[in-house]
Amino acid sequence: MMKLVAATNNQKKLREISRILAPMGFGVLSLKDIGLEIEVEEDADSFAGNARLKAQAVFERCNLPTVADDSGLCVEALGGAPGVYSARYGGPGLNDQERTSRLLDEMKDVPEDKRGAKFVSAICCILDRSTMLECSGECCGSIGFASAGEGGFGYDPVFLVDGKSYSELSAEEKDAISHRGRALRNLRELLRGYLND
């Protein structure tokens, strides 16, 4: 089984990456597993750029195959915001629930037919000093008028697909349609191509 270090300190994201990659035959190591403490400044202007920054920073420290995800929510009525600032939306110190409340507040007067949004995930996987694989995935939906469901994290309670929020879906249902699920399945195909060469 090929092992990949996940370049994230977000335990919920780590579980999701592990859950999606495990059936594909990839083991996922956490930063804690390899004894690495690192905070990477995500100051690129794109999801792909931030994923690259994270993967490169961790790979340089551990010299092990590394996978990084940068993802976020892009809301049409907010001109694509919060976008790459999804984890920092509303300023420092806010938790997921406070960021979600801020988003709902900003959209309280937006009618149902103008609440389109998409989740985007960009993946960067560095296998060695000469091999970097990059891919992405998207899931289109809309923003609800209130939080719904107990599962997931981040903006999951307000992101609706076919009338249900990400938070109302089981882990398997979410992985099947989510931006990160799609991006990681794209990565699987790239890895298969690389390993078969």
Order of alpha helices (4+ residues) and beta strands (2+ residues): beta-alpha-beta-alpha-beta-alpha-beta-beta-beta-beta-alpha-alpha
